[in-house]
Amino acid sequence: MNASLDDMTREDDASGRERRCIVTGETLPDEKRVRFVVGPENQVVPDIEETLPGRGIWVTAEHAAIEKAVAKNLFSRAAKAEVKADADLPDRVERLLVRRMTGDLGLARKSGALVFGFDNVERALSDKVPPSVLIEASDGARDGRRKLRNASLNQGVKAHLIEVLSSSELALALGRENVIHAAVKPGRLAERLILEAARLEGFRPAGRQGVGRKAAEKGQE
């Protein structure tokens, strides 16, 4: 990392001022922001897990916001140095968010915190400790999703609903074909899935569901 950026430490990230979006100027909550840092070759790098060293540059978790930051050279302005931000940065962030979510779903399944399949999810709603997250494939049939929502209401279960992943992405994460319905028990993974889903929603408005799906199937980033 060059000398002008070495002085930019993570300490600056603690203030609300430093967590303002460089595009909108708004202070961002956790579920609405993406952190970036400048890498050793002055390349803008997404820091989805918020663990990389260096001063954070924050952008609203939306495809359009990151696209504008690239087009207007706002990363260089924020870094006070000339940095490189590739045109595909918004799609790259989306792929990383998908990969993180699908990875967490795989972990939840291995730990026994996740069930999938309509019948299994419906039964889980009546457990002593019901799921805190319901996951429905974005391209699943509306009727099945409606039935599970109703079952959740009938059981008095206030589960968070996630609908940002496609059936193929869920299948890839869980090692099964045609996964439409899943549920996750309360815990750290459930909380993280809720956070990441909120961020991914900014990249997947109606009509843009395919970008991350194709990338996830390639298994690349």
DRENZA-665775 format. One record per residue (C-alpha): x negated, y negated, z; chain; residue in one letter. Coordinates in nm, 2 decimals, m for minus. Layout:
// DRENZA-665775
SITE;px;py;pz;ch;aa
SITE;X;Y;Z;A;A
...
//
This chain:
// DRENZA-665775
SITE;px;py;pz;ch;aa
SITE;0.00;0.00;0.00;A;M
SITE;m0.15;m0.34;m0.09;A;N
SITE;m0.26;m0.59;0.17;A;A
SITE;0.04;m0.82;0.14;A;S
SITE;0.27;m0.54;0.23;A;L
SITE;0.06;m0.38;0.50;A;D
SITE;0.18;m0.65;0.74;A;D
SITE;0.55;m0.57;0.68;A;M
SITE;0.62;m0.32;0.96;A;T
SITE;0.92;m0.13;1.07;A;R
SITE;0.95;m0.36;1.37;A;E
SITE;1.12;m0.62;1.14;A;D
SITE;1.39;m0.37;1.06;A;D
SITE;1.53;m0.40;1.42;A;A
SITE;1.69;m0.74;1.36;A;S
SITE;2.02;m0.79;1.18;A;G
SITE;1.85;m1.05;0.96;A;R
SITE;1.63;m0.79;0.82;A;E
SITE;1.92;m0.55;0.75;A;R
SITE;2.09;m0.79;0.52;A;R
SITE;2.16;m0.68;0.17;A;C
SITE;1.93;m0.85;m0.07;A;I
SITE;2.21;m0.88;m0.32;A;V
SITE;2.51;m1.00;m0.11;A;T
SITE;2.34;m1.14;0.19;A;G
SITE;2.57;m0.94;0.42;A;E
SITE;2.45;m0.76;0.73;A;T
SITE;2.52;m0.40;0.68;A;L
SITE;2.64;m0.12;0.91;A;P
SITE;2.47;0.22;0.89;A;D
SITE;2.72;0.38;0.66;A;E
SITE;2.71;0.10;0.40;A;K
SITE;2.34;0.05;0.34;A;R
SITE;2.04;0.21;0.17;A;V
SITE;1.69;0.14;0.28;A;R
SITE;1.40;0.10;0.03;A;F
SITE;1.03;0.06;0.09;A;V
SITE;0.74;m0.03;m0.14;A;V
SITE;0.51;0.27;m0.21;A;G
SITE;0.13;0.28;m0.25;A;P
SITE;0.16;0.19;m0.62;A;E
SITE;0.40;m0.10;m0.57;A;N
SITE;0.69;0.12;m0.67;A;Q
SITE;1.03;0.08;m0.50;A;V
SITE;1.11;0.40;m0.32;A;V
SITE;1.46;0.50;m0.17;A;P
SITE;1.43;0.59;0.20;A;D
SITE;1.75;0.78;0.25;A;I
SITE;1.65;0.92;0.58;A;E
SITE;1.51;0.59;0.70;A;E
SITE;1.18;0.74;0.81;A;T
SITE;0.92;0.60;0.57;A;L
SITE;0.66;0.35;0.69;A;P
SITE;0.67;m0.01;0.58;A;G
SITE;0.91;m0.30;0.59;A;R
SITE;1.26;m0.20;0.49;A;G
SITE;1.44;m0.36;0.20;A;I
SITE;1.82;m0.31;0.24;A;W
SITE;2.08;m0.29;m0.03;A;V
SITE;2.46;m0.22;m0.01;A;T
SITE;2.52;0.15;m0.07;A;A
SITE;2.68;0.09;m0.41;A;E
SITE;2.57;0.17;m0.76;A;H
SITE;2.65;m0.18;m0.88;A;A
SITE;2.46;m0.35;m0.60;A;A
SITE;2.13;m0.15;m0.66;A;I
SITE;2.17;m0.20;m1.03;A;E
SITE;2.19;m0.58;m0.98;A;K
SITE;1.89;m0.57;m0.75;A;A
SITE;1.69;m0.41;m1.02;A;V
SITE;1.82;m0.63;m1.30;A;A
SITE;1.76;m0.95;m1.11;A;K
SITE;1.42;m0.85;m0.98;A;N
SITE;1.54;m0.90;m0.62;A;L
SITE;1.32;m0.63;m0.48;A;F
SITE;1.01;m0.84;m0.57;A;S
SITE;1.17;m1.14;m0.41;A;R
SITE;1.24;m0.95;m0.09;A;A
SITE;0.89;m0.80;m0.08;A;A
SITE;0.72;m1.13;m0.16;A;K
SITE;0.51;m0.94;m0.41;A;A
SITE;0.55;m0.81;m0.76;A;E
SITE;0.70;m0.45;m0.73;A;V
SITE;0.84;m0.20;m0.98;A;K
SITE;1.20;m0.09;m0.96;A;A
SITE;1.31;0.16;m1.24;A;D
SITE;1.64;0.11;m1.42;A;A
SITE;1.75;0.46;m1.30;A;D
SITE;1.71;0.37;m0.93;A;L
SITE;2.09;0.37;m0.86;A;P
SITE;2.13;0.72;m1.01;A;D
SITE;1.83;0.84;m0.82;A;R
SITE;1.98;0.72;m0.49;A;V
SITE;2.30;0.90;m0.58;A;E
SITE;2.11;1.22;m0.64;A;R
SITE;1.93;1.19;m0.31;A;L
SITE;2.25;1.14;m0.12;A;L
SITE;2.40;1.44;m0.29;A;V
SITE;2.10;1.65;m0.21;A;R
SITE;2.10;1.54;0.15;A;R
SITE;2.47;1.62;0.19;A;M
SITE;2.45;1.96;0.02;A;T
SITE;2.14;2.05;0.23;A;G
SITE;2.33;1.96;0.55;A;D
SITE;2.62;2.18;0.43;A;L
SITE;2.39;2.47;0.38;A;G
SITE;2.25;2.42;0.73;A;L
SITE;2.60;2.40;0.88;A;A
SITE;2.69;2.73;0.71;A;R
SITE;2.37;2.90;0.84;A;K
SITE;2.44;2.78;1.19;A;S
SITE;2.80;2.90;1.19;A;G
SITE;2.93;2.54;1.21;A;A
SITE;3.10;2.56;0.87;A;L
SITE;3.38;2.77;0.72;A;V
SITE;3.51;2.76;0.36;A;F
SITE;3.81;2.89;0.17;A;G
SITE;4.17;2.77;0.22;A;F
SITE;4.27;3.05;0.46;A;D
SITE;3.96;3.02;0.68;A;N
SITE;3.99;2.64;0.70;A;V
SITE;4.35;2.67;0.79;A;E
SITE;4.28;2.92;1.07;A;R
SITE;3.99;2.70;1.20;A;A
SITE;4.24;2.41;1.26;A;L
SITE;4.40;2.61;1.53;A;S
SITE;4.07;2.70;1.71;A;D
SITE;4.01;2.58;2.06;A;K
SITE;3.74;2.35;1.92;A;V
SITE;3.88;2.26;1.57;A;P
SITE;3.66;2.11;1.30;A;P
SITE;3.59;1.74;1.30;A;S
SITE;3.53;1.73;0.93;A;V
SITE;3.75;1.86;0.64;A;L
SITE;3.58;1.87;0.30;A;I
SITE;3.78;1.89;m0.01;A;E
SITE;3.63;1.91;m0.36;A;A
SITE;3.69;1.59;m0.55;A;S
SITE;3.81;1.79;m0.85;A;D
SITE;4.03;2.03;m0.65;A;G
SITE;4.40;2.08;m0.70;A;A
SITE;4.61;1.81;m0.52;A;R
SITE;4.85;2.07;m0.39;A;D
SITE;4.59;2.26;m0.19;A;G
SITE;4.45;1.95;m0.05;A;R
SITE;4.79;1.83;0.05;A;R
SITE;4.87;2.16;0.23;A;K
SITE;4.55;2.14;0.44;A;L
SITE;4.61;1.78;0.53;A;R
SITE;4.96;1.88;0.65;A;N
SITE;4.83;2.17;0.84;A;A
SITE;4.58;1.94;1.01;A;S
SITE;4.85;1.70;1.11;A;L
SITE;5.08;1.98;1.24;A;N
SITE;4.79;2.10;1.46;A;Q
SITE;4.73;1.75;1.59;A;G
SITE;4.37;1.77;1.45;A;V
SITE;4.22;1.43;1.36;A;K
SITE;3.95;1.55;1.13;A;A
SITE;3.75;1.32;0.90;A;H
SITE;3.82;1.39;0.54;A;L
SITE;3.54;1.40;0.28;A;I
SITE;3.62;1.41;m0.09;A;E
SITE;3.30;1.29;m0.26;A;V
SITE;3.15;1.62;m0.37;A;L
SITE;3.27;1.83;m0.67;A;S
SITE;3.35;2.20;m0.65;A;S
SITE;3.03;2.28;m0.83;A;S
SITE;2.82;2.08;m0.58;A;E
SITE;2.99;2.26;m0.29;A;L
SITE;2.94;2.59;m0.46;A;A
SITE;2.57;2.52;m0.51;A;L
SITE;2.53;2.41;m0.14;A;A
SITE;2.71;2.72;0.00;A;L
SITE;2.60;2.98;m0.25;A;G
SITE;2.95;3.07;m0.36;A;R
SITE;3.16;3.01;m0.67;A;E
SITE;3.46;2.78;m0.69;A;N
SITE;3.44;2.63;m0.34;A;V
SITE;3.73;2.38;m0.29;A;I
SITE;3.79;2.36;0.08;A;H
SITE;3.55;2.36;0.37;A;A
SITE;3.54;2.25;0.74;A;A
SITE;3.26;2.16;0.98;A;V
SITE;3.27;2.19;1.36;A;K
SITE;3.19;1.88;1.57;A;P
SITE;2.82;1.81;1.62;A;G
SITE;2.52;1.63;1.47;A;R
SITE;2.56;1.77;1.12;A;L
SITE;2.92;1.67;1.11;A;A
SITE;2.83;1.32;1.21;A;E
SITE;2.56;1.30;0.95;A;R
SITE;2.79;1.43;0.68;A;L
SITE;3.04;1.16;0.76;A;I
SITE;2.77;0.89;0.74;A;L
SITE;2.63;1.02;0.41;A;E
SITE;2.97;1.06;0.25;A;A
SITE;3.05;0.70;0.33;A;A
SITE;2.74;0.59;0.16;A;R
SITE;2.80;0.82;m0.14;A;L
SITE;3.15;0.68;m0.19;A;E
SITE;2.98;0.36;m0.32;A;G
SITE;2.83;0.56;m0.61;A;F
SITE;3.14;0.76;m0.70;A;R
SITE;3.44;0.54;m0.78;A;P
SITE;3.70;0.69;m1.02;A;A
SITE;3.54;0.80;m1.34;A;G
SITE;3.18;0.83;m1.21;A;R
SITE;3.20;1.17;m1.04;A;Q
SITE;2.97;1.35;m1.29;A;G
SITE;2.63;1.17;m1.24;A;V
SITE;2.52;1.32;m0.92;A;G
SITE;2.68;1.66;m1.00;A;R
SITE;2.46;1.72;m1.30;A;K
SITE;2.15;1.61;m1.11;A;A
SITE;2.24;1.84;m0.82;A;A
SITE;2.28;2.13;m1.05;A;E
SITE;1.94;2.07;m1.19;A;K
SITE;1.80;2.07;m0.84;A;G
SITE;1.56;1.79;m0.92;A;Q
SITE;1.45;1.46;m0.76;A;E
//
